[in-house]
């Protein structure tokens, strides 16, 4: 199987520590990071993705807002510059332990946080990165196959 993900969630997953918009959102996100930890591929999509699913019953879900779509564009540019890989809808994003470490280091240093401006989770994520990502949920099994 493949996890469908929008570009700015490539950054959000770095600091995800089990907090979210609702219990359903958090339960869904926990399942997604578990799947990623087992080696599932990431397929980049435009707009709402698998992480957004629990919020999409609301016609005014922030997942559909123009500001969030712009956040995706800024995140794609930053992650593409960091990794040297295309970050566009339809692309498969390879995630392994080395790439996760590279992205977390850049996030902590602030070099890939262009997309984070105006996000309500900014301070929480800054604190989590500052504490070395303690208690985050995404952990990759180095033995798992990643594209």
N, C-alpha and C positions, 0 to 999 in steps of 0.2 A: 504494500500500500504506500501511498504518498500523502504527505501533509501539505495541504495548500496554504501558502503563507504570503502575506503582503510584505513589502520591503521594510516598513518601519518595525514590524514584528521581529525582524532579524536582530534588531537592537533590544527590543523589549525582552526577548527570551533570555538575554544574557544575565539579566538581574531578577528574573521572575522568582519570587520567593513564596508563592502561595497566597498572594493578595490580589484582589480584583474587584470588579464592579458589582458582583453578586456571587452567591454560593454556586449557582449554576455555571457562571463564567469560570470561577476558580476550579470547579470539578472538571470542566471541559479542558481547561489549560493544563491541569495536572495530567490528564490522560494524554494530551498532545506531547508534553515533554517526556513522558514515559515512552511513548512511541519513538520519539527522536533518539532517546537514549539507547534504544534497541536497534538503531540503524536505519530507520525509515528515511526516505529521500524527502527533500523540500522542493516543492514546485512553486515558483513565484507566480503570483496572480495580481491582477489589478483590482482594487476594491476589497470588499469584505472577504475574509478568508475563514479557515477552519477555527481559528481562535475567536473570531467575531461571532460565530454561530449563535451562542446563547443570547446575544443582544439584538439580533435582527428582527425580532417580533415587534420592536418599537419602530414606527415609521420615521422617527426623528433620531434614530440611533447615531451616535457620533461617528460610527464606522463609515457612514456614507457622506459625512461632511467634507466640504471642499478643503478645509484646513488639514484634515487627516490625509486626504489624497495628496496635498502638497507635502506633508510630512513623509509620505512614501517616496516621493521624488527626491527629497533631500537625503533620506536614508539610503536609497539606491545609489546615488552619486557617491556618498561617503563610503559605503561598503565596497562598491566597485573599485574605488581608488585604493582602498586598503588591500583588498584581496587580489586585484587584477583579473577578476572574473566578472562576466556580464551579470548584471542584476536587473533583469527585465522580465515582464510577464511572459510565461512560457518556458523560461530557463529553469533548469534544475540546479539548485544551489547545494554544492557538496559541503557537508558539515561533518568534521571529524574532531577528535580531541585537540589536534594542533591548531586547526582553524578556530575552534572555540576559544582557545587560549589567546590566539592572536587578536581576535575580536574583543575579548574582555580586556586585554592590555590596552588596546586602542581606546576603548570606551572609558576606562578608568583615567587615561591620560587626556581625555576630552577630544581626541582627534576624529572621532566618528559621531559626535553628538550634535551635529548641525540640525538633525531632524527633531531633536528633543525639546527645542525651545517652545514654550507655551504648553507643554504637556503637564497635566495635573500630577503625574507620577514622577516628575523631574527630581524633586528633592529626595524621595524615597530611593530612587535608582542611584542617585549620587551617593547616598549613604551606604547602600549595599556594595557598590563598587569600591568605595573608600575602605570598607571592612574586608576587602579581598574576596567578595562574593560568597561569604559565609552564609549558609542556610539557603542558597539558591537551589532550585529544583532540577535544573538541566545539568545532567552529568552524562557523559558519553562513554560507553564501554569501548575501550580501545580495541577489543576483539571483534566488535560488531562491524559489519560491512557498511561502508558509507561510499556513496558514488563520488 
